[in-house]
Amino acid sequence: MKRCTSSVTAIFLVGIFLATQAVAQDTSPKDPYSGELLSRSTLTGDWGGLRNEWAQKGFTIDLNITQIGQGVVNGGKSGAWQYGGRGDLVVNLDSQKLGLWPGGFFNFEMEGNWALSVNRNTGALMPVNTSQTLPLPPGDILGVPAWNFTQFLSPYFGLSLGKFATITNTSGDMNEFAHGKGDTQFMNMAFNFNPLLAFTVPYSTLGTGMIVLPTKDPKEAIVSLFVMSANGNPTTSGFEDLNGNAIVVAGEGRVKTDFFGLTGHQLFGTTFSNKQFTSIDQRLDRDVIENGVVRTEKGSWNIYYNFDQYLYEPKKGVDRGVGLFGRLGVSDGNPNFMKFFGSFGVGGKGIFESRPHDQFGWGFYYINIDNPRVNIEAPRLQGLPRNIEFLRDEYGFEAYYNFAITPWAMLTPDIQVIRGAQKDKFTVTQGPLGVLPRIDKKSISTSTVLGLRLQLLF
């Protein structure tokens, strides 16, 4: 998977999350990091009371490490088992709690990954291990995807500026049961956000935008509009990449619903970019064909929707129960070769009173593919037509159970079955002058992937 700059960006800002603290009443526990070793929220606790004192003054620092072992046990390109991990450090500052001015929030994030994943071994466009693609694949990468400032000018309106970790944040394409960085819920990228967005929106990029809270409470309704660079990279500052011919405009709105007296959410969004794209770009796997040249097109757009709806909720507002989720999206179809995306499934959080931190889910996704346009300089390839369909529609299934050993240690067995978009792998070899290119073909079958994930909160 290449760097997508996976991040559906724009709409998705860390600032939105910070905004929830700007206008809503502070209901956080007085000592959030305290407690006995097996019952507190983090492994290292309250640092002798210092961590709680900092939090009360508007300064929080959190670290987690996610380790994943996965293997393609049947089909795909390879049956090799791989191990990899990712560390994530997040720092937040609240200007009002610091005794300065009201409504200001600063966010900083640093993350890095190591070793390997099986993402290239499945034949799928969607990574089966999202966590290992961040901040960039394939491993041994350290980056700063976010450093940004959000200032609320009123309880209804705020402005945000800086570098944002967009899609996989707590805000972009948010869903109660299927969202994140592949470290707590589903591992497959298709269930963490709408992958159509990953084509046009960088995961980490410079931008500016506004946040509107129609009811003052971001948990009830929130609207955002952002303009960002389409060339973001978590390992650079991003200023050298600013270009008026490569920007993304993104807007999103999310509203809380109360159907049948149960909590749910409805979300609509859209993005548009004027960047010149190839038909295979960003974090998507480019070795469908090696040594080929993919045509470029200027501009790309998409429209997307998602919902989550509790079907069982023991008590409103406690973030526990069982429900449904779903996502839909459509794009231009060229250059974004993912024309349509859909997913649905079931998710659960803390359904057993004795296990309030457990989570589980199963889901199915489908991607309708419009094959990329490939230019091959030779007049023909030996034994093959000039217009080759390198891809097919992709669909897959995933099921997981996140078992909380303690509130700060989660162990998750996971299974995925995927018919990847790559039906065959072609390798084009240019011969000596005057000799036609040779193309080697290898069929790729449906893959079954088993995995085990361990996340530790420090």
Beta strands, then each sheet from edge to edge (+ up, - down):
strand 1: 59-76
strand 2: 81-94
strand 3: 104-115
strand 4: 141-154
strand 5: 157-165
strand 6: 204-212
strand 7: 221-229
strand 8: 247-257
strand 9: 264-278
strand 10: 289-290
strand 11: 293-294
strand 12: 296-312
strand 13: 321-331
strand 14: 338-349
strand 15: 359-369
strand 16: 374-375
strand 17: 394-406
strand 18: 409-419
strand 19: 424-429
strand 20: 438-443
strand 21: 445-457
sheet 1: 1+ 2- 3+ 4- 5+ 6- 7+ 8- 9+ 12- 13+ 14- 15+ 17- 18+ 21- 1+
sheet 2: 10+ 19+ 20-
sheet 3: 11+ 16-
end
